[in-house]
């Protein structure tokens, strides 16, 4: 049995738990606990009942002895909890991969993993095609562009709001073009996939990111990878509906997390 714990109890966690419950008929995955801030403890306990432990410190989460812990709480959670989890010998699954754009943090986590045999697992999130990107990288990638297009109000609370009147955007408008590292820093709640694509491809500086506001894609969030290499080209587009409680995040992010958790319980791995 795979024993799993999660960090955070927002839209992504709720969808993930729902889908795991649907697909885990054989009982091969056990959700042992959820870590939340103290001000969310009572609310989360009420929602989960007695079936899943609710804790408010990473030490308590580690004491539940999961095989893997999945982060669903944002880049700050990665900065705060990744090191103690990996040092405890527990694998870590990261959704908020923008945190890995920090070279110091990423290198320190890699060092821990190499020293104690743990792993950092990155689900595909709200994009498809990472398997093809990894294949082309082995063959020799030359260029990678990731384009994230969302309805204008999905960019609320980002630097774009200081430059554009999001409510008045009526056509495709480019908000940012540049390297993945800067995109993840400027748009931490919107551009985690910038770092995921960069790590799967040509790196944080060489990967070109375009962030677009376009009312015509509503209600979808659209992610597109365009890659070229010595052995071919890749163009993949994924149109996902936003998570019901968070328009900045596609619901497919939660589905990818549920798939990643359930994947190793399958007899045939694809």
Secondary structure, 3 states (H helix, E strand, C coil): CEEEEEECCCHHHHHHHHHHHHHCCCCCEEEEEEECCHHHHHHHHHHHCCCCEEECCHHHHHHCCCCEEEECCCHHHHHHHHHHHHHCCCEEEECCHHHHHCHHHHHHHHHHHHHHCCCEECCCCCCCCHHHHHHHHHHCEEEEEEEEEECHHHHCCCCHHHHCCHHHCCCCEEEEEEEHHHHHHHCCCCCHHHHHHHHHCCCCCCCEEEEEECHHHCCEEEEEEEEEECCEEEEEEEEEEEECCEEEEEHHHHHHHHHHHHHCCCCCCC
